[in-house]
Amino acid sequence: MKNPMRAFIEWFESIPLMHSMCLAHIYRICTTENTEDMVLPPEISLEKFKLSFVRTDFPVRIAARMLTVVNVIDLIVLNHRELILGNPSLFPMNFNKEENIELLAEHQWGRTCESWKVLRNYALSDTYLGAWAKAVIHTSTGPNH
């Protein structure tokens, strides 16, 4: 089985760009301490999400960040109708234009949600994530700690 972080990145890059921007934007709204981040354009939210997710850090922080990202994205995907499709107020006015029809297409979101469920059942299952996090932490502290 592959590294959960790599599995997540591959999934995130495989979904439509509009979906990754929406997920990153809602993720930032859900997790930021900086209220200015809540009004950023989704394109900037996506850049900030990518920069904050994949960075060198202490192993325990990498594991914690992975667990946080997976669980918040899970919350967003499972509630995408309410958080994304039914809540245009969370997005800047110019983001919900007609040219972004992909954002509003439920069948497109259905595919993204199904691919997420498959990922969560295998490479990002709670059991696998827990074992991976434990291994990351154990490797960083050594066998005598």
N, C-alpha and C positions, 0 to 999 in steps of 0.2 A: 504494500500500500504506500502511496506517496505522502510526502510531507503535507500536512493540512494547509499550511500557509500557501504552498505552491498550488495545491488543489483549488483553494479559494481564488487565488490570482488568475488561474486559468479559466475558472468559471466566470469570474467578474469580467474578464476581457472577452469572453465568448458571447455575452449577452449584448443586445443592441445598445449602442452608445447612449441613447436617450435614457434607457433603463439604468445604466450604471451612473449617469449623472443624477437621476432622480434618487436612486438609493444612497449615493454619496451625500447628496444635499439633505435628505431627511436624516441620515446618520449624523451629520454635523449638527443639525437642529436638535436632535435628541441628546447629543453628548457634549456639546460645546459649553464652556464656561463664559465664553466671550459672546455677548449678545450681538455684536457687529457681524459675527459669522452667520447669524441667522438670516441676514438679508443679502448675503452674497449670491451672485448668479450661480446656478448649478454647475456651470463650467469650472468656476473657481473652486466650488465645493469639491468637485471631482479631483482637481489638482491637489488640493489640501489633503483630501482623504488618502490619495495615493502616497503623498509624501509622508504622512504621519503613520501609515500602516506599514510600509516597507522601509524600515530604517534599522541601522545597527543599534543595539541596545543590550542591556543585561538580559540574559536568558529568561529569567522569571518575568520580566516586563514584556518580552516578546510573547511568552505563553499567555500572560494576562491580556495583552492586547488582542491576541488571536481569539481568545474566549469571548472577549467583549464584542469584537467585530461580528463574530458569528452569531451571537445571541441578539444583538441589536438588528442586524440584517434579517435574521429570522423573524423578529417582531415586525419589521417593516414589510417583508414579503408576505407574511401571513395576513397582514392588514393593509395590503396595497390598495385595495378598493377605497378604503376610507382615507388613508394617508396620502395617496398619490392621485388616484383617479377622481376621488370625490372631494379633494381639498385644494383647489387651485390657489387659495390664499397663501399657501406655504411656498409658492414659487413666484419669482418676479413676474411682473405683468407681461414682459416680452417673451417669456419662456413658453407660455401656453398658446401660442399663435397656431393658426391652422396648419402651417408647415410642419408642426410637431405632432402630426396625426398619430405617429407611432406611440407617443406617450399615452394617448387616449384609447388605443386599440386594445380592448380586453383580451382578444385572442393572442396578441403579442405578449401581454403580461402573463397569460395562461401558460405559454411556453417557458417564459422565464421562471415562473413559480414552479412548474413541474421539474425543470432542470435543477432548481434549488433543492427541492424535496429529494431528488435522487442523490445529490451531493451530501445533504444532511443525513441520509440513511447509510452512507458508506464512508467516504473520506472525512466527513465532518460530523460523524455521529458523536453523541456525548461520550460514549465509551471510548471511542478512538481518540477524541480530543483530550480526554482526561489522561489516557495512557501517554499520549504524545507530550502533554504539558509536564507530566511527572518525569518523563525521560529527559526533557529539555532541562528541567530544574536539577535533576540528579546529575546529569552530565556536567552542568556548570558548577556544582558544589563538590563533586567528587564523591567517591564511595565512603569516605570517612566522616562526612558531615551529616 
